[in-house]
């Protein structure tokens, strides 16, 4: 993405979530300038931390005693709870010269758990304040440390690249020298040489998918921009597959909600035609849903039985076996009136249990 797109994404993430964006880009591309600009545009205070120049004491404060209790003084850079909304910019995160400095900031860049606030040692940061990180890529051309996967996994990686048209608009708005602008209009290759790949080896994780979910619920990005944002959380391959899945509505498996609450002739026909892999996805969603909320309304109970009846014999037995592990669901589907659909499966499951298979 270019700097203008980065600003759009940062505004969405910082204004609407507690996630920590990490801007990755080569030198001079405008990472810091872009962050400062969005702070001005959104009327946020800007607090820069150049981590390459900081030690642990600069982050966690100086210890002092109060009676028999040890405390740490609050760092001067950390905005107070009643301060105007502030963006704390952890610049040069991977240039921290000491390993313990990097370990200290790890807690601060991690998004707070639900119901908690972001913390750094004994100090807490009010939820009105946000954190953003920026780094140069560890491609061998910068004197930077390689961030471990656990730290990368806690941030939304945003890859920013040189874009002549984006720069030209910026140059015009700043009224930069017309000769310089004219030269680069004809020789845009001299604007900046793209460095090597900025891949931070991001991979899908449970935490990553949760962050994608938060962004989809709370932020809005255009399709191409969403792909880039998600790729910085779960990796490019997973992001591409996910975006294709979102676009391919016809090829999606039925959801638990469609089976339990939206069952009709159209849904029934779709269920009957589903491939085994899609059927497995539907069954997994139903099992998870019923494990969380196992109380079935009469109509939901009947819809579930109708769905079970459509399943091939082998899938039906496995599905019923899983449902019988949910007590209230087992009680519902074991009623005599459902024997025509359920009895055979229960009989086979009972025989397996008797033989110990």
Secondary structure as the mmCIF struct_conf table of DSSP 4:
data_model
#
loop_
_struct_conf.conf_type_id
_struct_conf.id
_struct_conf.beg_label_comp_id
_struct_conf.beg_label_asym_id
_struct_conf.beg_label_seq_id
_struct_conf.end_label_comp_id
_struct_conf.end_label_asym_id
_struct_conf.end_label_seq_id
HELX_RH_AL_P HELX_RH_AL_P1 UNK A 3 UNK A 16
STRN STRN1 UNK A 21 UNK A 25
TURN_TY1_P TURN_TY1_P1 UNK A 27 UNK A 28
BEND BEND1 UNK A 29 UNK A 30
HELX_RH_AL_P HELX_RH_AL_P2 UNK A 31 UNK A 42
TURN_TY1_P TURN_TY1_P2 UNK A 43 UNK A 43
STRN STRN2 UNK A 45 UNK A 50
HELX_RH_3T_P HELX_RH_3T_P1 UNK A 51 UNK A 53
HELX_RH_AL_P HELX_RH_AL_P3 UNK A 56 UNK A 60
STRN STRN3 UNK A 63 UNK A 66
TURN_TY1_P TURN_TY1_P3 UNK A 67 UNK A 68
STRN STRN4 UNK A 69 UNK A 72
HELX_LH_PP_P HELX_LH_PP_P1 UNK A 73 UNK A 75
TURN_TY1_P TURN_TY1_P4 UNK A 76 UNK A 77
BEND BEND2 UNK A 78 UNK A 78
HELX_LH_PP_P HELX_LH_PP_P2 UNK A 79 UNK A 80
TURN_TY1_P TURN_TY1_P5 UNK A 81 UNK A 82
BEND BEND3 UNK A 83 UNK A 83
HELX_LH_PP_P HELX_LH_PP_P3 UNK A 84 UNK A 85
STRN STRN5 UNK A 86 UNK A 91
TURN_TY1_P TURN_TY1_P6 UNK A 92 UNK A 92
HELX_RH_3T_P HELX_RH_3T_P2 UNK A 93 UNK A 95
BEND BEND4 UNK A 97 UNK A 98
HELX_RH_AL_P HELX_RH_AL_P4 UNK A 99 UNK A 109
BEND BEND5 UNK A 110 UNK A 110
HELX_LH_PP_P HELX_LH_PP_P4 UNK A 111 UNK A 113
TURN_TY1_P TURN_TY1_P7 UNK A 114 UNK A 115
STRN STRN6 UNK A 118 UNK A 120
TURN_TY1_P TURN_TY1_P8 UNK A 121 UNK A 122
STRN STRN7 UNK A 123 UNK A 125
TURN_TY1_P TURN_TY1_P9 UNK A 127 UNK A 128
BEND BEND6 UNK A 129 UNK A 129
STRN STRN8 UNK A 130 UNK A 135
BEND BEND7 UNK A 139 UNK A 143
HELX_LH_PP_P HELX_LH_PP_P5 UNK A 145 UNK A 148
HELX_RH_AL_P HELX_RH_AL_P5 UNK A 149 UNK A 152
TURN_TY1_P TURN_TY1_P10 UNK A 153 UNK A 154
BEND BEND8 UNK A 155 UNK A 155
STRN STRN9 UNK A 156 UNK A 160
HELX_RH_AL_P HELX_RH_AL_P6 UNK A 164 UNK A 173
TURN_TY1_P TURN_TY1_P11 UNK A 174 UNK A 175
HELX_RH_AL_P HELX_RH_AL_P7 UNK A 178 UNK A 186
HELX_RH_3T_P HELX_RH_3T_P3 UNK A 188 UNK A 190
BEND BEND9 UNK A 191 UNK A 191
BEND BEND10 UNK A 196 UNK A 196
HELX_RH_AL_P HELX_RH_AL_P8 UNK A 206 UNK A 218
HELX_RH_AL_P HELX_RH_AL_P9 UNK A 223 UNK A 234
HELX_RH_AL_P HELX_RH_AL_P10 UNK A 236 UNK A 247
BEND BEND11 UNK A 249 UNK A 249
TURN_TY1_P TURN_TY1_P12 UNK A 250 UNK A 251
BEND BEND12 UNK A 252 UNK A 252
HELX_LH_PP_P HELX_LH_PP_P6 UNK A 253 UNK A 255
HELX_RH_AL_P HELX_RH_AL_P11 UNK A 256 UNK A 261
BEND BEND13 UNK A 262 UNK A 262
BEND BEND14 UNK A 264 UNK A 264
HELX_RH_AL_P HELX_RH_AL_P12 UNK A 265 UNK A 273
HELX_RH_AL_P HELX_RH_AL_P13 UNK A 276 UNK A 292
HELX_RH_AL_P HELX_RH_AL_P14 UNK A 298 UNK A 310
BEND BEND15 UNK A 311 UNK A 311
HELX_RH_AL_P HELX_RH_AL_P15 UNK A 313 UNK A 323
TURN_TY1_P TURN_TY1_P13 UNK A 324 UNK A 325
BEND BEND16 UNK A 326 UNK A 326
HELX_RH_AL_P HELX_RH_AL_P16 UNK A 327 UNK A 333
TURN_TY1_P TURN_TY1_P14 UNK A 334 UNK A 334
BEND BEND17 UNK A 335 UNK A 335
HELX_RH_3T_P HELX_RH_3T_P4 UNK A 336 UNK A 338
HELX_RH_AL_P HELX_RH_AL_P17 UNK A 339 UNK A 355
TURN_TY1_P TURN_TY1_P15 UNK A 356 UNK A 356
#
